[in-house]
């Protein structure tokens, strides 16, 4: 049955997308400035002040967090799916370039040290993500360039700061005044760019930003080929034949499942507490004391998992990382980093080799001893971006053994809830296909609430799978809210399109209601809230979930693992 949803605000979004897709068909570079007018016309919820002379610092910080710091020197961004694609289009030595990363976006990127950035893309969602991010970054850069140029002598003072690392006493005050920034916004800039802030502001003061973008290959086959190379790398690296093993497929992250199943952080509590005592972080130390004293009901295990992640990122944590790798290998946990294509780690977890007495206390049960008889494997992948989910699950479903469950744990925005909530949808509208999927979600609020401290678990929700974070505006979002949709995310729709092809003899349809209640495996969708887009500024550009993001993440992880273990037993 064909279906429609209110389209207010959609015309501007569709025009913007048609603009960059049409331009990117060319074999030459496309100047980002040609997209600025359509970007501004969208009036994105993440960039509401794009047309104003005053910098939109939330939009600038949001885009900064999703680009590598070398972007200040980049003139050209080239997009490709595989090393072969780059080589075929004249970038023969791209793999010798310097690997770079962005704090807020997991994407494999390489920098030539001069003016070119190469980004590996896994699906059209990467284009929908990167193009608006680059436009937003350039718009806000050029606003600041203009404002600095209007203040005589300010550019020279910024250059002195970048050269000597010492700012004159009044520079911060004068920068805030010139850039029309509050002190709080300037502090946010300092937190994001840290020691690179003087160099960034010096680059902004010296010249306008003129970024170009070039899509080297964009066919459906190119994306499928990249996915196939990724999957071949996974199967070659696996210590067993995946085609002969029952599989529980989990789309999550690279830390929560293995932390709970290995018990490694719990076994190294003393080391982690020594690290905490040395940190210059009084709020975190106070939080630890409150948990230990029972003043708040937070999970002590969750706190140790957070400390482990922080400690592993330090030079001192390298020795512990080596121990962790040894313990995980002994427990049948295999980590497979991405190689030569997009940045997507996979983990294979053999249930029969796990040690039940080492698991997180929330998982332990005498019945777990029977796992020793299991041949099943958990395949956990670091959650992909957008439509890449379709390519990945299609490949796994065609090649792995019996699929017993699909569990998706991911970030979402909410149109009515709060940051830290967990949303549990049974209806998903997918912007890619135009389909509305009806899902028998195996999770209920009760499965999550008992492990959630700072937020609420809300089941029977309706989710929208959007094409990109900037490709939303207030009228468009309010229409969905009025239609009962509260959960905005990027992967559920593509996953469900792949599920449709798993159970039906044809490719997924378009613009239809699709009932997925009768699948040969169970489906579980859990989305924890990181953004509230209709509330201006309430996004990860304005704040970071930090430690408190562990609460909904691990509540969702406990629910998923309990479900998998119960099914297998």
C-alpha angles and dihedrals in degrees: 000000000000118000140191136197130198111284104198108140092013097101094067091047093049092048091052092051093047089051098057095038091052093047094045091060088079119096090224132073120286117215113231091219089071088066098047097089094053091043091055092046091059090064089209119209086233093050108032095149097049093120096048125092090228109089116254096224096184090057092045093050093044091054092041091056090054096050129064116256090246087072088094088074099035121112100167130039115194121195125205140152103223142011088255091058092053092046093048091054096050103273095111099158099042092123090062092059123104115276111234133178142198122232094226105033129055105219131135107245134170128196125206091210091244121060109314128091120190117204125190113221129199102192145347087284089074089059091047088051103042101042096058092041091056092046093050091047093050094046092053094042091055093047089056091045090056094047094049090049090055091063112074114233096004095110091054091051090051090051090052089051092050092046100045100025087230122109121206113248096258100039097096092050092047092047091053090050095046095045092040091236129151117233088251092055092049089052089053089054089051092050093051100041097029111173091359093065096092091050091047094050090046090054090048091050094049100055148355116262115252109178123177127197130205128189107208096191131359110168124128088243092056091057092046091049091052090050091049091053090050092050093046088054089052095049093045090051095046114105090221140031107279092194090069099047131082108245135210105197116211126182105197134105136298099258117039102064096043092044091056096042100043100041089211097140091049090053091053099045094129093054092048093049090051087054091049091052090056094050121103090226113111096173091056092047090050090050089054091051092050092051093048092048091050092241090131129027096234118137114259089205090057089052092052090048089055092049091049091055092050093045094048089058092060127081089243090057096060094090091052090048089058090051090049091053090052093049093047092049089052090051094051096257112140121189115203113191118206117266131199096338133055123337105262122134119206128202127200116201119189107208095204093060096051119108108229094201091060095052125106109283090242089065101042121114135150088242091066089082086078090067087084087078094052124109093187125119132203110223106199120185128188099253111266128224117262119297092014084081090069094052092046099048091043089056095045094046091052096049112026127077127263110335108223101173145002116209123179120193111178149142122271143174120236128217094201112009135071137266107271096035121125115225121204111194129195094178122055125185110201117206091197095061101017087232127138108216120205108208134191093221107198092210127084130186090260091063091061108025095073090062098039121095110165102035144028131258112229120190131186089047130152119232133201118207104210129196097232143351095246093044095084133084133186099259091049093048094044091054090056091045089052088051090055100262115139106157120077118186142136113233113044096079096052091046090052092048087058090047089054090056089048092062104027130062096236143050116282114280128234133238095006142118106250123195112210097172095115106060125143090235132040125258126213124184121187121172122186116204120245100155141041101195099181089057101075115243095008097123136100089273088065099040143002126234089220113159094349090060087068091069099067092033094057094038087058091044093052090051092049096047093045088053093049094047093047092051093048093049 
